[in-house]
Amino acid sequence: MAIRVSTSVSYTHLLSAVNNMINEAEALTDQLNALKRRRKEDGAAADDETGKKVDAALKELGGVLDALRRPPPRMNYRQRPELREEITSLMFSIDGATARPTTAQTARIEQIQQEKQAVQNSLKKVIDTHIVPLNAVLNALPAVVPRKVKP
């Protein structure tokens, strides 16, 4: 019983960490999309250096999100499970049984922790290589930019 409970708790912490990474990646994606829209409204060229940096960051964040969860349309039976779905499935199989976790289940948690660490490193790499330099470029811009008046 104690092994089952400790395994369930570790899965819960793992799922929480993956959900936090999903939230962070989605928040960054939303902010980058808003920046892209704002630049388009202000008449900036889409193919300038900043636009290319935004597009590159969005592309890499999309890859990180696809590793963390199923890509759209998220039809459960048509795509391989990603980290979030894999953890949820294993949590259900451990919590739903009265026996202690099997050897395969306990081995899978170690594999999932390694996969989570790899995706976490990918997210950190996106932030370090794309977001930080983009913020440095955008830091020079004024915080409040009046809209251009259209004639």
Kinemage of the C-alpha trace (Angstrom):
@kinemage 1
@onewidth
@group {chain A} dominant
@subgroup {mainchain}
@vectorlist {calphas} color= white
{ca met a 1} P 0.000 0.000 0.000
{ca ala a 2} L 2.776 2.440 0.901
{ca ile a 3} L 4.567 1.783 -2.403
{ca arg a 4} L 1.372 2.425 -4.342
{ca val a 5} L 0.759 5.684 -2.487
{ca ser a 6} L 4.335 6.933 -2.934
{ca thr a 7} L 4.216 6.042 -6.637
{ca ser a 8} L 0.898 7.868 -7.010
{ca val a 9} L 2.344 10.924 -5.286
{ca ser a 10} L 5.396 10.927 -7.554
{ca tyr a 11} L 3.112 10.669 -10.616
{ca thr a 12} L 1.063 13.573 -9.284
{ca his a 13} L 4.193 15.714 -8.911
{ca leu a 14} L 5.338 14.687 -12.375
{ca leu a 15} L 1.958 15.545 -13.913
{ca ser a 16} L 1.990 18.886 -12.115
{ca ala a 17} L 5.448 19.696 -13.504
{ca val a 18} L 4.357 18.767 -17.039
{ca asn a 19} L 1.194 20.873 -16.725
{ca asn a 20} L 3.288 23.825 -15.521
{ca met a 21} L 5.549 23.466 -18.571
{ca ile a 22} L 2.477 23.340 -20.840
{ca asn a 23} L 1.115 26.493 -19.207
{ca glu a 24} L 4.451 28.281 -19.594
{ca ala a 25} L 4.844 27.277 -23.244
{ca glu a 26} L 1.241 28.298 -24.019
{ca ala a 27} L 1.711 31.649 -22.289
{ca leu a 28} L 4.877 32.314 -24.289
{ca thr a 29} L 3.104 31.283 -27.497
{ca asp a 30} L 0.200 33.624 -26.748
{ca gln a 31} L 2.561 36.506 -26.031
{ca leu a 32} L 4.543 35.898 -29.219
{ca asn a 33} L 1.356 35.695 -31.293
{ca ala a 34} L 0.152 38.969 -29.730
{ca leu a 35} L 3.523 40.568 -30.555
{ca lys a 36} L 3.257 39.304 -34.114
{ca arg a 37} L -0.273 40.748 -34.476
{ca arg a 38} L 0.761 44.048 -32.923
{ca arg a 39} L 3.726 44.356 -35.289
{ca lys a 40} L 1.461 43.585 -38.255
{ca glu a 41} L -1.018 46.256 -37.136
{ca asp a 42} L 1.822 48.750 -36.797
{ca gly a 43} L 2.928 48.025 -40.358
{ca ala a 44} L 6.183 46.219 -39.605
{ca ala a 45} L 7.489 43.923 -42.327
{ca ala a 46} L 6.844 40.270 -41.513
{ca asp a 47} L 10.183 39.179 -42.899
{ca asp a 48} L 12.378 41.576 -40.908
{ca glu a 49} L 14.847 40.288 -38.313
{ca thr a 50} L 12.464 40.548 -35.342
{ca gly a 51} L 9.674 38.835 -37.266
{ca lys a 52} L 12.006 35.969 -38.135
{ca lys a 53} L 13.008 35.621 -34.475
{ca val a 54} L 9.361 35.512 -33.420
{ca asp a 55} L 8.554 32.874 -36.055
{ca ala a 56} L 11.544 30.731 -35.034
{ca ala a 57} L 10.521 30.909 -31.369
{ca leu a 58} L 6.924 30.004 -32.221
{ca lys a 59} L 8.073 27.021 -34.270
{ca glu a 60} L 10.260 25.657 -31.477
{ca leu a 61} L 7.579 26.271 -28.839
{ca gly a 62} L 5.145 24.323 -31.014
{ca gly a 63} L 7.545 21.384 -30.973
{ca val a 64} L 7.844 21.574 -27.193
{ca leu a 65} L 4.065 21.654 -26.799
{ca asp a 66} L 3.679 18.683 -29.146
{ca ala a 67} L 6.103 16.699 -26.971
{ca leu a 68} L 4.164 17.586 -23.829
{ca arg a 69} L 0.635 16.946 -25.096
{ca arg a 70} L -1.090 15.628 -28.152
{ca pro a 71} L -1.138 18.093 -31.023
{ca pro a 72} L -4.520 19.309 -32.280
{ca pro a 73} L -7.125 17.918 -32.813
{ca arg a 74} L -6.137 15.767 -29.794
{ca met a 75} L -8.206 12.751 -30.794
{ca asn a 76} L -7.188 10.203 -28.185
{ca tyr a 77} L -7.160 7.080 -30.302
{ca arg a 78} L -5.504 8.465 -33.435
{ca gln a 79} L -2.218 9.748 -32.055
{ca arg a 80} L 0.462 8.373 -29.828
{ca pro a 81} L 0.200 9.553 -26.220
{ca glu a 82} L 2.546 12.314 -25.177
{ca leu a 83} L 3.876 12.988 -21.685
{ca arg a 84} L 0.700 14.362 -20.129
{ca glu a 85} L -1.497 11.574 -21.462
{ca glu a 86} L 1.074 8.894 -20.610
{ca ile a 87} L 1.311 10.095 -17.002
{ca thr a 88} L -2.474 10.315 -16.658
{ca ser a 89} L -2.913 6.801 -18.015
{ca leu a 90} L -0.316 5.360 -15.649
{ca met a 91} L -1.783 7.243 -12.689
{ca phe a 92} L -5.173 5.722 -13.423
{ca ser a 93} L -3.764 2.210 -13.736
{ca ile a 94} L -1.911 2.505 -10.422
{ca asp a 95} L -4.683 4.239 -8.480
{ca gly a 96} L -7.349 1.938 -9.907
{ca ala a 97} L -5.660 -1.269 -8.774
{ca thr a 98} L -5.446 -2.735 -5.303
{ca ala a 99} L -2.076 -4.357 -5.943
{ca arg a 100} L 1.236 -2.543 -5.824
{ca pro a 101} L 2.622 -1.092 -9.078
{ca thr a 102} L 4.162 -3.585 -11.458
{ca thr a 103} L 7.841 -3.569 -12.349
{ca ala a 104} L 6.975 -2.208 -15.782
{ca gln a 105} L 4.991 0.657 -14.255
{ca thr a 106} L 7.781 1.647 -11.887
{ca ala a 107} L 10.323 1.417 -14.721
{ca arg a 108} L 8.104 3.598 -16.908
{ca ile a 109} L 8.034 6.364 -14.300
{ca glu a 110} L 11.821 6.618 -14.542
{ca gln a 111} L 11.608 6.803 -18.338
{ca ile a 112} L 8.931 9.476 -18.145
{ca gln a 113} L 11.042 11.504 -15.703
{ca gln a 114} L 13.910 11.392 -18.202
{ca glu a 115} L 11.580 12.411 -21.039
{ca lys a 116} L 10.208 15.247 -18.907
{ca gln a 117} L 13.727 16.451 -18.165
{ca ala a 118} L 14.571 16.411 -21.885
{ca val a 119} L 11.482 18.469 -22.735
{ca gln a 120} L 12.198 20.812 -19.827
{ca asn a 121} L 15.701 21.343 -21.237
{ca ser a 122} L 14.175 22.030 -24.668
{ca leu a 123} L 11.854 24.648 -23.175
{ca lys a 124} L 14.753 26.264 -21.319
{ca lys a 125} L 16.760 26.261 -24.564
{ca val a 126} L 13.913 28.045 -26.399
{ca ile a 127} L 13.747 30.649 -23.656
{ca asp a 128} L 17.519 31.141 -23.569
{ca thr a 129} L 18.106 31.177 -27.333
{ca his a 130} L 14.959 32.946 -28.559
{ca ile a 131} L 12.990 34.708 -25.842
{ca val a 132} L 15.861 36.379 -23.956
{ca pro a 133} L 17.494 37.851 -27.124
{ca leu a 134} L 14.068 38.897 -28.437
{ca asn a 135} L 13.343 40.698 -25.171
{ca ala a 136} L 16.732 42.438 -25.419
{ca val a 137} L 15.837 43.730 -28.897
{ca leu a 138} L 12.325 44.740 -27.872
{ca asn a 139} L 13.532 46.359 -24.651
{ca ala a 140} L 14.785 49.314 -26.692
{ca leu a 141} L 11.292 49.973 -28.038
{ca pro a 142} L 8.939 52.315 -26.223
{ca ala a 143} L 6.477 50.616 -23.882
{ca val a 144} L 3.503 52.617 -25.122
{ca val a 145} L 3.279 53.028 -28.854
{ca pro a 146} L 0.448 55.165 -30.229
{ca arg a 147} L -1.380 53.697 -33.190
{ca lys a 148} L -0.932 55.266 -36.588
{ca val a 149} L -3.926 57.311 -37.625
{ca lys a 150} L -5.309 56.063 -40.924
{ca pro a 151} L -6.498 58.818 -43.289
